[in-house]
Amino acid sequence: MDQPPTADPLETFTLLPLSISPTSKALTSPLPHLSPALTSLSALQRTLLSTPSQTPPPPIPTNPKRSAQIQKMREQGNAALRKTSSSSSASSNNKDGGSGNGNSTAQEAITLYTYALEMALGRPGWEPSSLVREEASTLYANRAQAYMAAGMWAEGAADAGASVECKRVGNGKAWWRRGKFDNFLLRPVLPIPWLIQAMLARQLARWSY
């Protein structure tokens, strides 16, 4: 028996229950599966309305305020991470020393890197993707190091892998940290490819000079 022909999705109209706020102009729907798409669409609308011509501007120059805020939060996260290293060294020399202080500064660094990542990944779609990948690769790698200081191995492994995916070349630290996390997670065979890639990335960086 022949199957009935399926409807062409391009020729099918589906009425969705949508509403728009008269004040914020945000789109909402009672259907939960539409919420992510409507949230993204509303965010894009607000971004466009904030531009001088209310249309997508050229990719360059980018918003200097966003870049400055990302840089500031990254530097603050680096400072907190350095405090974590200092606290760990002090506690290793003093058995009664406070490892809690080091953990709190590691959590502070994680929070700062997370805020910076949200700003970097939240750049408007018309800004250069290469800039987003460069910022995200650094922030993911730094947050992975902060996760390592906090003893959060699975989260750190995910961030180190994300950093590598953002920037596979010239990112030896992320390759190395991903291998170290696999070692911490008692997966002795998995770190080998990551560590080999880290050594190759470091060697290629030397040859480039």
N, C-alpha and C positions, 0 to 999 in steps of 0.2 A: 504494500500500500504506500502510495507516494505521500511524503511529508508535506504539510502545507508550507508555502513559501514564508520565510521569515521577513519581518518588516525591516526595511532599511532604516537604520538609526538616524540618517540624515533627513529622512522624510517623516520621522515620527516626532510629534510635539508632546511633551510631558509638562503639564502645569504643576509647578512646585509652589508650596505655600511660603511665600517670602513677604517680609514686611521691612520697611525702612523707617528708622527713627527720625522724626521731624527736627530734632535738635542736633544729634551727632551725625546723622545721615548714614549710620551703620546699618548693614543688612543683617537680619536675623531670620531664623526659621525654626519651627518646632521639630524638624527632622534632625536628629543628632548627627547623622553622617554628613550633613552639609556644613556643620559648624566650622571645621578647619578651613574649608575653602572660602566660606563667607568671612571668616576672621582675616584671612590673607587678603581677600579682595578689599575689605574695609580699610586695612592698613595701607594698601597701595593707594586707595583713594585719598586718605589723609595725607600721604606723602606727596601726591601730585598737587593737592590743594595748597601745600606749603611752598611750592615752587613759584617763582615770580610770574611765569606765564601759564601755570597750571597745566603744563604739558611736560613730557619727559625731556629734560635738558641734555646737552652733550655729555658723554661719559667723563670727560675731563674738562675743567678741574672738579675734583670731588669736594664734598663738604669738609672744610678744614676743622670745624668744631668736632665732628664725629671722630676724625683721625686723631685730634689732640686728646680727646677723652679716652679713646682706646689706648693710646700711648701712655697716658697718665696712669690708667688702671693697671696696665701691664707692668710699669715700673714699680707701682705700689705692691703688686703681687710678687715681683722679684725681691723687693726689700723684705717682705714678710717671709719669703722662702729662705732668704739668707739668715734671718733670725732663727728659723727652724733649724738650719744647719748648725748655727752657733749653740742653740739650746741642746741639740743632740750631742755635740762635742762636750759641752759642760756636764751633761748628765752621765756621759760615759766615764768621765773623770771622777765624778762624784756619784756613788751608788745611791745615795739618798736624794740626789738632785731631782728636780721636777721635770719629768718627761711630759707632764700635762701641759706645761707652757709651750713646749715644742709642738705638741699636737694642736693646740689652739692656734698657733701662728700658721701651721700648715693648713688648717681649715680656713683661716683668714685669706691665705694665698689662693686657695681653691675658689673661694667666693669672689675674689677680685678678678681672677682669670675667667670665671664664668660670666661675670658682668661684661667683661671686655669681649668675650666670645659672642655673647648675645648681640652686642652692638656691631661687631664685625660681620656676623652672619645676617644681621638685619639691614645691611646696606641696601639701598634701592637697586632694583634689577638692572637699571641702566648704567650703574657704575661698573668699572672694569672688574671682571671676574678674577683676573690675575692678582689684583690687589686683595680681594677677599681671601683667595687661597693662600697668599703669602702671610697675611695676618693670622688666619685661622691655623695654619701649620705651626707657627711659632707659639700661639696661645695653647693649642692642644698639647704640644710638646712640653711647655712649661707646666700646664696643669697636671700632666702625667707625672712630672717630677714631684709636684706637690702631693699628688695621691700616693706616690711612693713614700714620701716622708710621713704621711698619715697612716700608712699600712693598708691602704685600700688598693689591693693588687688588681682585682678585676676591672675596676673603674680606670685605673692607670693604664692597663693593657689596651682597653678600648680607645683611650685618648691617644696613646702612642700610635696605634694603628690608624686612627683618623688623621693624625698629623702626616703620616707617610702617604696616605691617600691624597691629601691636599698637595703635597710636594714630595715627590719620590726622589728627585735628584738634589744633591746639596743639602740633605737633611739627615746627616749621619747620626745626630743625637737621638732623633726619634726612632730610627732603626735600632740603635743600641738599646734604648730604653725598652722597646717592645720585646727584644730578646731577653732582657733582664727580668721583665715581668713574667714571661713564660717560665723562666727558671724559678722564680719565686712561687709560681703556681704549680710547681712540681711536674712540669712538662719538659723533661730534659732533652728531648729530641727536637722539639719545635724551635727553641732559640737559635739553632745553628744557622738556618737561612737568614734570619734577621741580623745576626752578628756578622755574617759574611757580607751582607749588603752594607752594614755600617762601616766595615773596614774598607770596602770598595768606594763608598761615598767619601770617606776621609782621604783616601788616596787620590781620587779624582779631584778633590778640592786642592790638594797640594800641587797636582800637575797643572791646575788652571792658573797658578801664579807664575 
